[in-house]
């Protein structure tokens, strides 16, 4: 399985210039990188650097972020997806990441789920029409007592299955899963064919694999047994110089 560094976090200390991180990743042998929001980036410079270095931007976040749960924000969600489709094409087929937004207090869970499925069906149609793909990322975050609606891989898989579109897949972030208490076995028990990307960081701390408590030696064999053949995104905060950090990550993952 190939590794994909998130250059929002990795290479930041060594290369404050965002575009230079693409070349730095290539120098370490990577042929793809992840990033976060796109509107704050010099997009043409990013695209040109990726082409020159022979590096694909594997994924980026739809911008602005908006709630899939709250119908009042659905127009913003769909507008963000429409704006992101040409960005995905400019970045050679990068996947577009969305998160669910927070639960709505006092609103029945079935209603919230229906809201999420409805807007994602339309978002997936827009993506498919533009030749792009959306990744739904479960995120464990609590603000004002409200938890993100999709905060585990299991719930995310339920939503992706309900939408039933090849233009929507799950981004399984094992760090956020670990915050909720979700194990690797639980996250990847079934429906791995609906997983489009996996991102990694150790728990606690969100640092490189090998610095926390997660059983990294078992993850890659588990994914292979389940039939996952995609990439592993490195979305962690390094505690070591980048070469040492990557070496520890490779040893911990066994890749």
Phi and psi restraints in degrees (value plus and minus 20) as a CYANA .aco file:
   2 UNK   PHI    -102.4   -62.4
   2 UNK   PSI     130.8   170.8
   3 UNK   PHI    -118.3   -78.3
   3 UNK   PSI     122.1   162.1
   4 UNK   PHI    -148.1  -108.1
   4 UNK   PSI      86.1   126.1
   5 UNK   PHI     -94.3   -54.3
   5 UNK   PSI     120.1   160.1
   6 UNK   PHI    -106.6   -66.6
   6 UNK   PSI      90.2   130.2
   7 UNK   PHI    -102.5   -62.5
   7 UNK   PSI     -14.6    25.4
   8 UNK   PHI     -92.0   -52.0
   8 UNK   PSI     -50.1   -10.1
   9 UNK   PHI    -130.5   -90.5
   9 UNK   PSI     -73.0   -33.0
  10 UNK   PHI     -95.8   -55.8
  10 UNK   PSI     125.2   165.2
  11 UNK   PHI      54.2    94.2
  11 UNK   PSI     -20.5    19.5
  12 UNK   PHI     -84.4   -44.4
  12 UNK   PSI     -63.2   -23.2
  13 UNK   PHI     -87.4   -47.4
  13 UNK   PSI     -60.4   -20.4
  14 UNK   PHI     -99.5   -59.5
  14 UNK   PSI     -48.9    -8.9
  15 UNK   PHI    -156.6  -116.6
  15 UNK   PSI      66.2   106.2
  16 UNK   PHI     -77.9   -37.9
  16 UNK   PSI     -49.8    -9.8
  17 UNK   PHI     -95.0   -55.0
  17 UNK   PSI      99.4   139.4
  18 UNK   PHI     -80.1   -40.1
  18 UNK   PSI     -63.2   -23.2
  19 UNK   PHI     -83.4   -43.4
  19 UNK   PSI     -56.5   -16.5
  20 UNK   PHI     -85.4   -45.4
  20 UNK   PSI     -41.5    -1.5
  21 UNK   PHI     -87.2   -47.2
  21 UNK   PSI     -47.1    -7.1
  22 UNK   PHI     -84.2   -44.2
  22 UNK   PSI     -66.7   -26.7
  23 UNK   PHI     -86.5   -46.5
  23 UNK   PSI     -56.0   -16.0
  24 UNK   PHI     -84.7   -44.7
  24 UNK   PSI     -60.0   -20.0
  25 UNK   PHI     -83.8   -43.8
  25 UNK   PSI     -61.4   -21.4
  26 UNK   PHI     -81.5   -41.5
  26 UNK   PSI     -58.4   -18.4
  27 UNK   PHI     -84.3   -44.3
  27 UNK   PSI     -44.3    -4.3
  28 UNK   PHI    -112.7   -72.7
  28 UNK   PSI     -10.8    29.2
  29 UNK   PHI      73.3   113.3
  29 UNK   PSI     -13.9    26.1
  30 UNK   PHI    -105.2   -65.2
  30 UNK   PSI     121.8   161.8
  31 UNK   PHI    -132.8   -92.8
  31 UNK   PSI      -8.3    31.7
  32 UNK   PHI    -175.7  -135.7
  32 UNK   PSI     132.4   172.4
  33 UNK   PHI    -159.4  -119.4
  33 UNK   PSI     133.4   173.4
  34 UNK   PHI    -122.7   -82.7
  34 UNK   PSI     132.4   172.4
  35 UNK   PHI    -161.7  -121.7
  35 UNK   PSI     155.5   195.5
  36 UNK   PHI    -119.9   -79.9
  36 UNK   PSI    -144.1  -104.1
  37 UNK   PHI     -84.8   -44.8
  37 UNK   PSI     131.6   171.6
  38 UNK   PHI    -125.9   -85.9
  38 UNK   PSI     -43.6    -3.6
  39 UNK   PHI     -89.2   -49.2
  39 UNK   PSI     -42.7    -2.7
  40 UNK   PHI    -112.3   -72.3
  40 UNK   PSI     -11.7    28.3
  41 UNK   PHI    -127.0   -87.0
  41 UNK   PSI     132.8   172.8
  42 UNK   PHI     -96.1   -56.1
  42 UNK   PSI      65.0   105.0
  43 UNK   PHI     -77.2   -37.2
  43 UNK   PSI     -65.1   -25.1
  44 UNK   PHI     -84.6   -44.6
  44 UNK   PSI     -58.3   -18.3
  45 UNK   PHI     -87.2   -47.2
  45 UNK   PSI     -58.4   -18.4
  46 UNK   PHI     -82.4   -42.4
  46 UNK   PSI     -67.8   -27.8
  47 UNK   PHI     -83.4   -43.4
  47 UNK   PSI     -63.2   -23.2
  48 UNK   PHI     -85.1   -45.1
  48 UNK   PSI     -61.3   -21.3
  49 UNK   PHI     -85.6   -45.6
  49 UNK   PSI     -60.3   -20.3
  50 UNK   PHI     -82.6   -42.6
  50 UNK   PSI     -62.7   -22.7
  51 UNK   PHI     -84.9   -44.9
  51 UNK   PSI     -65.5   -25.5
  52 UNK   PHI     -83.6   -43.6
  52 UNK   PSI     -56.8   -16.8
  53 UNK   PHI    -105.8   -65.8
  53 UNK   PSI     -30.8     9.2
  54 UNK   PHI      51.3    91.3
  54 UNK   PSI      18.7    58.7
  55 UNK   PHI    -140.6  -100.6
  55 UNK   PSI     113.7   153.7
  56 UNK   PHI    -111.9   -71.9
  56 UNK   PSI     117.7   157.7
  57 UNK   PHI     -99.7   -59.7
  57 UNK   PSI      89.8   129.8
  58 UNK   PHI     -94.7   -54.7
  58 UNK   PSI     -60.6   -20.6
  59 UNK   PHI    -174.3  -134.3
  59 UNK   PSI     136.8   176.8
  60 UNK   PHI    -171.2  -131.2
  60 UNK   PSI     145.9   185.9
  61 UNK   PHI    -114.4   -74.4
  61 UNK   PSI     118.3   158.3
  62 UNK   PHI     -81.7   -41.7
  62 UNK   PSI     117.8   157.8
  63 UNK   PHI    -155.1  -115.1
  63 UNK   PSI     103.2   143.2
  64 UNK   PHI    -101.2   -61.2
  64 UNK   PSI     140.0   180.0
  65 UNK   PHI     -95.6   -55.6
  65 UNK   PSI     120.9   160.9
  66 UNK   PHI    -171.1  -131.1
  66 UNK   PSI     145.1   185.1
  67 UNK   PHI    -102.2   -62.2
  67 UNK   PSI     110.2   150.2
  68 UNK   PHI    -100.3   -60.3
  68 UNK   PSI     -39.7     0.3
  69 UNK   PHI    -100.8   -60.8
  69 UNK   PSI     -57.4   -17.4
  70 UNK   PHI    -115.1   -75.1
  70 UNK   PSI      93.2   133.2
  71 UNK   PHI     -77.8   -37.8
  71 UNK   PSI     -45.0    -5.0
  72 UNK   PHI     -84.5   -44.5
  72 UNK   PSI     -38.9     1.1
  73 UNK   PHI    -125.1   -85.1
  73 UNK   PSI     -17.0    23.0
  74 UNK   PHI     -85.2   -45.2
  74 UNK   PSI     -54.8   -14.8
  75 UNK   PHI     -82.8   -42.8
  75 UNK   PSI     -57.0   -17.0
  76 UNK   PHI     -87.8   -47.8
  76 UNK   PSI     -61.6   -21.6
  77 UNK   PHI     -76.9   -36.9
  77 UNK   PSI     -71.6   -31.6
  78 UNK   PHI     -88.7   -48.7
  78 UNK   PSI     -56.1   -16.1
  79 UNK   PHI     -83.6   -43.6
  79 UNK   PSI     -58.6   -18.6
  80 UNK   PHI     -85.4   -45.4
  80 UNK   PSI     -58.9   -18.9
  81 UNK   PHI     -86.6   -46.6
  81 UNK   PSI     -63.9   -23.9
  82 UNK   PHI     -78.8   -38.8
  82 UNK   PSI     -62.2   -22.2
  83 UNK   PHI     -89.7   -49.7
  83 UNK   PSI     -48.5    -8.5
  84 UNK   PHI    -100.0   -60.0
  84 UNK   PSI     -44.4    -4.4
  85 UNK   PHI     -77.7   -37.7
  85 UNK   PSI     -70.4   -30.4
  86 UNK   PHI     -84.9   -44.9
  86 UNK   PSI     -47.7    -7.7
  87 UNK   PHI     -85.7   -45.7
  87 UNK   PSI     -63.7   -23.7
  88 UNK   PHI     -78.5   -38.5
  88 UNK   PSI     -61.7   -21.7
  89 UNK   PHI     -87.0   -47.0
  89 UNK   PSI     -60.5   -20.5
  90 UNK   PHI     -83.5   -43.5
  90 UNK   PSI     -51.0   -11.0
  91 UNK   PHI    -116.3   -76.3
  91 UNK   PSI      10.1    50.1
  92 UNK   PHI      40.1    80.1
  92 UNK   PSI      22.3    62.3
  93 UNK   PHI      69.6   109.6
  93 UNK   PSI       5.6    45.6
  94 UNK   PHI     -81.0   -41.0
  94 UNK   PSI     124.3   164.3
  95 UNK   PHI     -99.4   -59.4
  95 UNK   PSI     130.5   170.5
  96 UNK   PHI    -128.7   -88.7
  96 UNK   PSI     100.9   140.9
  97 UNK   PHI    -116.4   -76.4
  97 UNK   PSI     114.9   154.9
  98 UNK   PHI    -149.2  -109.2
  98 UNK   PSI     133.1   173.1
  99 UNK   PHI    -137.3   -97.3
  99 UNK   PSI     145.6   185.6
 100 UNK   PHI     -97.9   -57.9
 100 UNK   PSI     -48.9    -8.9
 101 UNK   PHI      68.9   108.9
 101 UNK   PSI     154.7   194.7
 102 UNK   PHI    -108.7   -68.7
 102 UNK   PSI     134.5   174.5
 103 UNK   PHI     -79.7   -39.7
 103 UNK   PSI     132.7   172.7
 104 UNK   PHI    -125.3   -85.3
 104 UNK   PSI      90.7   130.7
 105 UNK   PHI     -76.7   -36.7
 105 UNK   PSI     115.8   155.8
 106 UNK   PHI      62.1   102.1
 106 UNK   PSI     -21.5    18.5
 107 UNK   PHI    -122.9   -82.9
 107 UNK   PSI     110.7   150.7
 108 UNK   PHI     -75.6   -35.6
 108 UNK   PSI     120.4   160.4
 109 UNK   PHI     -79.1   -39.1
 109 UNK   PSI     -58.4   -18.4
 110 UNK   PHI     -83.4   -43.4
 110 UNK   PSI     -54.5   -14.5
 111 UNK   PHI     -89.1   -49.1
 111 UNK   PSI     -63.7   -23.7
 112 UNK   PHI     -83.0   -43.0
 112 UNK   PSI     -62.7   -22.7
 113 UNK   PHI     -82.2   -42.2
 113 UNK   PSI     -63.1   -23.1
 114 UNK   PHI     -82.3   -42.3
 114 UNK   PSI     -58.1   -18.1
 115 UNK   PHI     -81.0   -41.0
 115 UNK   PSI     -65.3   -25.3
 116 UNK   PHI     -83.7   -43.7
 116 UNK   PSI     -66.8   -26.8
 117 UNK   PHI     -83.4   -43.4
 117 UNK   PSI     -61.7   -21.7
 118 UNK   PHI     -82.3   -42.3
 118 UNK   PSI     -68.2   -28.2
 119 UNK   PHI     -91.8   -51.8
 119 UNK   PSI     -53.1   -13.1
 120 UNK   PHI     -90.4   -50.4
 120 UNK   PSI     -51.6   -11.6
 121 UNK   PHI     -81.7   -41.7
 121 UNK   PSI     -63.3   -23.3
 122 UNK   PHI     -89.9   -49.9
 122 UNK   PSI     -60.0   -20.0
 123 UNK   PHI     -82.6   -42.6
 123 UNK   PSI     -60.6   -20.6
 124 UNK   PHI     -85.7   -45.7
 124 UNK   PSI     -56.2   -16.2
 125 UNK   PHI     -83.2   -43.2
 125 UNK   PSI     -64.2   -24.2
 126 UNK   PHI     -81.7   -41.7
 126 UNK   PSI     -64.7   -24.7
 127 UNK   PHI     -82.3   -42.3
 127 UNK   PSI     -66.3   -26.3
 128 UNK   PHI     -81.5   -41.5
 128 UNK   PSI     -62.0   -22.0
 129 UNK   PHI     -81.3   -41.3
 129 UNK   PSI     -49.7    -9.7
 130 UNK   PHI    -116.0   -76.0
 130 UNK   PSI     -13.2    26.8
 131 UNK   PHI      51.2    91.2
 131 UNK   PSI       9.4    49.4
 132 UNK   PHI    -140.2  -100.2
 132 UNK   PSI     154.5   194.5
 133 UNK   PHI    -157.0  -117.0
 133 UNK   PSI     122.0   162.0
 134 UNK   PHI    -122.9   -82.9
 134 UNK   PSI     121.3   161.3
 135 UNK   PHI    -132.8   -92.8
 135 UNK   PSI     104.1   144.1
 136 UNK   PHI    -110.4   -70.4
 136 UNK   PSI     100.2   140.2
 137 UNK   PHI    -125.7   -85.7
 137 UNK   PSI      97.4   137.4
 138 UNK   PHI     -88.3   -48.3
 138 UNK   PSI     112.6   152.6
 139 UNK   PHI    -151.8  -111.8
 139 UNK   PSI     110.2   150.2
 140 UNK   PHI    -113.3   -73.3
 140 UNK   PSI      86.2   126.2
 141 UNK   PHI    -170.1  -130.1
 141 UNK   PSI     118.9   158.9
 142 UNK   PHI    -145.3  -105.3
 142 UNK   PSI     105.4   145.4
 143 UNK   PHI    -151.5  -111.5
 143 UNK   PSI     108.7   148.7
 144 UNK   PHI      39.5    79.5
 144 UNK   PSI       9.6    49.6
 145 UNK   PHI      63.8   103.8
 145 UNK   PSI     -24.2    15.8
 146 UNK   PHI    -121.2   -81.2
 146 UNK   PSI     111.6   151.6
 147 UNK   PHI    -113.3   -73.3
 147 UNK   PSI     128.9   168.9
 148 UNK   PHI     -73.8   -33.8
 148 UNK   PSI     117.4   157.4
 149 UNK   PHI     -84.1   -44.1
 149 UNK   PSI     -68.7   -28.7
 150 UNK   PHI    -117.8   -77.8
 150 UNK   PSI      82.1   122.1
 151 UNK   PHI    -144.7  -104.7
 151 UNK   PSI     -22.3    17.7
 152 UNK   PHI    -150.6  -110.6
 152 UNK   PSI     137.4   177.4
 153 UNK   PHI     -82.9   -42.9
 153 UNK   PSI     -55.4   -15.4
 154 UNK   PHI     -80.6   -40.6
 154 UNK   PSI     -68.2   -28.2
 155 UNK   PHI     -86.4   -46.4
 155 UNK   PSI     -59.1   -19.1
 156 UNK   PHI     -80.7   -40.7
 156 UNK   PSI     -61.4   -21.4
 157 UNK   PHI     -84.2   -44.2
 157 UNK   PSI     -58.2   -18.2
 158 UNK   PHI     -79.6   -39.6
 158 UNK   PSI     -61.7   -21.7
 159 UNK   PHI     -88.5   -48.5
 159 UNK   PSI     -66.9   -26.9
 160 UNK   PHI     -80.3   -40.3
 160 UNK   PSI     -61.4   -21.4
 161 UNK   PHI     -83.3   -43.3
 161 UNK   PSI     -60.0   -20.0
 162 UNK   PHI     -87.7   -47.7
 162 UNK   PSI     -57.2   -17.2
 163 UNK   PHI     -87.9   -47.9
 163 UNK   PSI     -59.0   -19.0
 164 UNK   PHI      38.1    78.1
 164 UNK   PSI      37.2    77.2
 165 UNK   PHI    -158.6  -118.6
 165 UNK   PSI     114.2   154.2
 166 UNK   PHI     -85.5   -45.5
 166 UNK   PSI     -31.3     8.7
 167 UNK   PHI    -105.3   -65.3
 167 UNK   PSI     -17.5    22.5
 168 UNK   PHI    -150.0  -110.0
 168 UNK   PSI     106.4   146.4
 169 UNK   PHI    -155.8  -115.8
 169 UNK   PSI     148.8   188.8
 170 UNK   PHI    -111.5   -71.5
 170 UNK   PSI     118.5   158.5
 171 UNK   PHI    -120.1   -80.1
 171 UNK   PSI      86.6   126.6
 172 UNK   PHI    -108.7   -68.7
 172 UNK   PSI      86.2   126.2
 173 UNK   PHI    -117.1   -77.1
 173 UNK   PSI      86.9   126.9
 174 UNK   PHI     -91.9   -51.9
 174 UNK   PSI     -42.1    -2.1
 175 UNK   PHI     -86.2   -46.2
 175 UNK   PSI     -69.5   -29.5
 176 UNK   PHI     -83.2   -43.2
 176 UNK   PSI     -55.8   -15.8
 177 UNK   PHI     -81.7   -41.7
 177 UNK   PSI     -61.7   -21.7
 178 UNK   PHI     -84.4   -44.4
 178 UNK   PSI     -54.6   -14.6
 179 UNK   PHI     -80.4   -40.4
 179 UNK   PSI     -55.9   -15.9
 180 UNK   PHI    -102.1   -62.1
 180 UNK   PSI     -28.2    11.8
 181 UNK   PHI      72.6   112.6
 181 UNK   PSI     -13.8    26.2
 182 UNK   PHI     -96.4   -56.4
 182 UNK   PSI     107.3   147.3
 183 UNK   PHI    -106.2   -66.2
 183 UNK   PSI     147.0   187.0
 184 UNK   PHI     -78.1   -38.1
 184 UNK   PSI     -63.8   -23.8
 185 UNK   PHI     -80.7   -40.7
 185 UNK   PSI     -61.1   -21.1
 186 UNK   PHI     -88.9   -48.9
 186 UNK   PSI     -61.7   -21.7
 187 UNK   PHI     -85.5   -45.5
 187 UNK   PSI     -56.3   -16.3
 188 UNK   PHI    -138.1   -98.1
 188 UNK   PSI      15.2    55.2
 189 UNK   PHI     -88.8   -48.8
 189 UNK   PSI     -56.1   -16.1
 190 UNK   PHI    -178.5  -138.5
 190 UNK   PSI     155.0   195.0
 191 UNK   PHI      37.5    77.5
 191 UNK   PSI      10.9    50.9
 192 UNK   PHI     -82.7   -42.7
 192 UNK   PSI     -40.6    -0.6
 193 UNK   PHI     -85.2   -45.2
 193 UNK   PSI     -34.7     5.3
 194 UNK   PHI    -113.0   -73.0
 194 UNK   PSI     -19.7    20.3
 195 UNK   PHI    -113.1   -73.1
 195 UNK   PSI     101.8   141.8
 196 UNK   PHI    -120.4   -80.4
 196 UNK   PSI     -34.4     5.6
 197 UNK   PHI    -185.1  -145.1
 197 UNK   PSI     130.0   170.0
 198 UNK   PHI    -148.0  -108.0
 198 UNK   PSI     110.0   150.0
 199 UNK   PHI    -136.2   -96.2
 199 UNK   PSI     127.2   167.2
 200 UNK   PHI    -146.2  -106.2
 200 UNK   PSI     122.0   162.0
 201 UNK   PHI    -182.5  -142.5
 201 UNK   PSI     129.5   169.5
 202 UNK   PHI     -99.6   -59.6
 202 UNK   PSI     142.3   182.3
 203 UNK   PHI    -151.3  -111.3
 203 UNK   PSI     115.4   155.4
 204 UNK   PHI    -100.4   -60.4
 204 UNK   PSI     152.6   192.6
 205 UNK   PHI      82.8   122.8
 205 UNK   PSI     -45.8    -5.8
 206 UNK   PHI      39.9    79.9
 206 UNK   PSI      22.4    62.4
 207 UNK   PHI    -126.6   -86.6
 207 UNK   PSI    -191.5  -151.5
 208 UNK   PHI     -84.6   -44.6
 208 UNK   PSI     129.8   169.8
 209 UNK   PHI     -72.6   -32.6
 209 UNK   PSI     112.7   152.7
 210 UNK   PHI      86.7   126.7
 210 UNK   PSI     -25.4    14.6
 211 UNK   PHI    -125.4   -85.4
 211 UNK   PSI     -26.6    13.4
 212 UNK   PHI    -147.6  -107.6
 212 UNK   PSI    -165.3  -125.3
 213 UNK   PHI    -128.3   -88.3
 213 UNK   PSI     -21.5    18.5
 214 UNK   PHI     -98.4   -58.4
 214 UNK   PSI     127.9   167.9
 215 UNK   PHI    -106.6   -66.6
 215 UNK   PSI      59.3    99.3
 216 UNK   PHI     -88.6   -48.6
 216 UNK   PSI     -47.6    -7.6
 217 UNK   PHI     -80.9   -40.9
 217 UNK   PSI     -46.2    -6.2
 218 UNK   PHI    -111.4   -71.4
 218 UNK   PSI     -30.5     9.5
 219 UNK   PHI     -91.3   -51.3
 219 UNK   PSI     -73.4   -33.4
 220 UNK   PHI     -82.6   -42.6
 220 UNK   PSI     -65.0   -25.0
 221 UNK   PHI     -79.4   -39.4
 221 UNK   PSI     -58.0   -18.0
 222 UNK   PHI     -82.9   -42.9
 222 UNK   PSI     -67.8   -27.8
 223 UNK   PHI     -80.6   -40.6
 223 UNK   PSI     -60.6   -20.6
 224 UNK   PHI     -85.0   -45.0
 224 UNK   PSI     -61.5   -21.5
 225 UNK   PHI     -82.9   -42.9
 225 UNK   PSI     -55.0   -15.0
 226 UNK   PHI     -99.9   -59.9
 226 UNK   PSI     -30.0    10.0
 227 UNK   PHI      77.5   117.5
 227 UNK   PSI      -8.7    31.3
 228 UNK   PHI     -97.3   -57.3
 228 UNK   PSI     108.2   148.2
 229 UNK   PHI    -144.3  -104.3
 229 UNK   PSI      -4.2    35.8
 230 UNK   PHI    -107.3   -67.3
 230 UNK   PSI    -184.0  -144.0
 231 UNK   PHI    -111.6   -71.6
 231 UNK   PSI     143.8   183.8
 232 UNK   PHI    -136.2   -96.2
 232 UNK   PSI      93.3   133.3
 233 UNK   PHI    -104.0   -64.0
 233 UNK   PSI     114.5   154.5
 234 UNK   PHI    -118.2   -78.2
 234 UNK   PSI      75.9   115.9
 235 UNK   PHI    -136.4   -96.4
 235 UNK   PSI      51.5    91.5
 236 UNK   PHI    -154.3  -114.3
 236 UNK   PSI     145.1   185.1
 237 UNK   PHI    -115.6   -75.6
 237 UNK   PSI      90.5   130.5
 238 UNK   PHI     -84.9   -44.9
 238 UNK   PSI     123.4   163.4
 239 UNK   PHI    -125.0   -85.0
 239 UNK   PSI     -26.3    13.7
 240 UNK   PHI    -148.0  -108.0
 240 UNK   PSI     142.9   182.9
 241 UNK   PHI     -72.9   -32.9
 241 UNK   PSI     129.8   169.8
 242 UNK   PHI     -78.0   -38.0
 242 UNK   PSI     -61.0   -21.0
 243 UNK   PHI     -83.7   -43.7
 243 UNK   PSI     -62.3   -22.3
 244 UNK   PHI     -88.9   -48.9
 244 UNK   PSI     -58.2   -18.2
 245 UNK   PHI     -81.7   -41.7
 245 UNK   PSI     -65.7   -25.7
 246 UNK   PHI     -86.3   -46.3
 246 UNK   PSI     -56.3   -16.3
 247 UNK   PHI     -84.7   -44.7
 247 UNK   PSI     -62.3   -22.3
 248 UNK   PHI     -84.0   -44.0
 248 UNK   PSI     -62.0   -22.0
 249 UNK   PHI     -80.5   -40.5
 249 UNK   PSI     -67.2   -27.2
 250 UNK   PHI     -82.5   -42.5
 250 UNK   PSI     -61.8   -21.8
 251 UNK   PHI     -84.0   -44.0
 251 UNK   PSI     -62.1   -22.1
 252 UNK   PHI     -87.3   -47.3
 252 UNK   PSI     -57.1   -17.1
 253 UNK   PHI    -104.2   -64.2
 253 UNK   PSI     -40.5    -0.5
 254 UNK   PHI      54.2    94.2
 254 UNK   PSI      12.2    52.2
